[in-house]
Amino acid sequence: MIFENFWFSTYNSPMTSSLLPAPQLSWPVNWHDIFGREAALLLEIGFGGGHFLVDLAQKRPSANVLGVEISLPALDRAQRKIKTGVLGNVRLLQSDARYLLQALCAPESLAEVYINFPDPWPKARQLHRRLINVDFLHLLATRLVPGGLLDIATDHADYALAITEALEATPYFRSRLATTFVTEDNERLRTKYEQIGLAEGRICHYYKWERRKTAVPNQYPVPKEFPMPHVVLHSPLNLDEIQAQYGRWQFSVDNCHINFMELFRAKAEDALFVETYIKEEPVTQRLGLVIRQREPGNYVISLHELGFPRPTLGVQRAIGQLATWLLGLHEEATLLHHNLQPEVLEREVNHAA
Ligand SMILES: C[S@@+](CC[C@H](N)C(=O)[O-])C[C@H]1O[C@@H](n2cnc3c(N)ncnc32)[C@H](O)[C@@H]1O
């Protein structure tokens, strides 16, 4: 009910709230439904104060404009600007850009992407945090329409070198300019970091590229959700005995990392709650798995619904692992029923049963 009310106000009143409820958006999002009309979708990644985003939305009223930011204070500032400007064609999302691109954007759904002054992460040990590299450009190419535009600007000389190399090494883009980049662009609105860079005497690099029309192999599938997973099993152990044997552990399979953390006893019901961290690119979730006693000796392991968890393959694997562990605690424990995917079964539950 709370979800419906929130969604209703967000969807129907773009002038009062342009912020989208990131955890509740479907994979991928139908952006035409979100904006209430069919139009070219323009994205700014890391909009900071939001000046460029607001300017873009004002200059392009016939486009749907989406801004993604990880910083909450930046989102607040941009939201205030959008309200002041009474702009109906712009939506904001608090998310990591990679998650937005891979999970929320269908292949070939974006018409234009703008990245202004991405964080340069100048120290050697931080280089891996830079957003733009060959892999990221490949992901972007899968989400841009053929001929879609990609504009990047930076005032960081070393990052500029890396961006130049990455763009030139990626076969899916070509420059719209005669050169890889230019160092002057007086057409565009200057962003806050651009003004700082210029005031401090740094050279800005402006890249204006486009996606080639040739096909781009999609190595970045939109993540899938499955029916709410559960395993039913019998064990002669009671909840106290199960709780006593629990210890934190973690495991990894096929780029999916699962960390079983604290275990809590639910006071009001016959259940154990296992705080679990699951990382499976591009999705990271911290959620609760529940071992619930239906009747003495019969247990159901399932996903707690608190906080809009997404029932991914990683969640299935986590439930399979937890079931495997529980079955392994007693030789008379038996698996009664489950709805996990066959591959999870083979690796986890069947292995132990
Ligand atoms: C150096 S600031 C530039 C802000 C603005 N574009 C400008 O030019 O003034 C970089 C911005 O990117 C955001 N950012 C960094 N990594 C991000 C990511 N992975 N996804 C979305 N936003 C990101 C940061 O929070 C920050 O606001």
The ligand as a MOL file (V3000), in Angstrom:
LIG
                    3D

  0  0  0     0  0            999 V3000
M  V30 BEGIN CTAB
M  V30 COUNTS 27 29 0 0 0
M  V30 BEGIN ATOM
M  V30 1 C 33.3820 15.2560 -10.2800 0
M  V30 2 S 31.6620 15.1850 -10.0650 0 CHG=1
M  V30 3 C 31.0280 15.9980 -11.5100 0
M  V30 4 C 29.6440 16.5530 -11.2970 0
M  V30 5 C 29.0470 17.2600 -12.5140 0
M  V30 6 N 28.8510 16.3530 -13.6220 0
M  V30 7 C 29.8790 18.4180 -12.9290 0
M  V30 8 O 30.4900 18.3380 -14.0090 0
M  V30 9 O 29.9170 19.4100 -12.2070 0 CHG=-1
M  V30 10 C 31.3120 13.4600 -10.4210 0
M  V30 11 C 29.8910 13.0520 -10.0150 0
M  V30 12 O 29.6650 11.7230 -10.4500 0
M  V30 13 C 28.9720 11.0180 -9.4230 0
M  V30 14 N 29.2850 9.6010 -9.6100 0
M  V30 15 C 30.4830 8.9980 -9.4030 0
M  V30 16 N 30.4300 7.6870 -9.6940 0
M  V30 17 C 29.1610 7.4460 -10.1140 0
M  V30 18 C 28.4800 6.2810 -10.5460 0
M  V30 19 N 29.1080 5.0880 -10.5920 0
M  V30 20 N 27.1660 6.3750 -10.8650 0
M  V30 21 C 26.5250 7.5770 -10.7990 0
M  V30 22 N 27.1190 8.7120 -10.4000 0
M  V30 23 C 28.4180 8.6630 -10.0690 0
M  V30 24 C 29.5110 11.6140 -8.1320 0
M  V30 25 O 28.6370 11.4380 -7.0460 0
M  V30 26 C 29.6750 13.0770 -8.5090 0
M  V30 27 O 28.5250 13.8430 -8.2170 0
M  V30 END ATOM
M  V30 BEGIN BOND
M  V30 1 1 1 2
M  V30 2 1 2 3
M  V30 3 1 2 10
M  V30 4 1 3 4
M  V30 5 1 4 5
M  V30 6 1 5 6
M  V30 7 1 5 7
M  V30 8 2 7 8
M  V30 9 1 7 9
M  V30 10 1 10 11
M  V30 11 1 11 12
M  V30 12 1 11 26
M  V30 13 1 12 13
M  V30 14 1 13 14
M  V30 15 1 13 24
M  V30 16 1 14 15
M  V30 17 1 14 23
M  V30 18 2 15 16
M  V30 19 1 16 17
M  V30 20 1 17 18
M  V30 21 2 17 23
M  V30 22 1 18 19
M  V30 23 2 18 20
M  V30 24 1 20 21
M  V30 25 2 21 22
M  V30 26 1 22 23
M  V30 27 1 24 25
M  V30 28 1 24 26
M  V30 29 1 26 27
M  V30 END BOND
M  V30 END CTAB
M  END
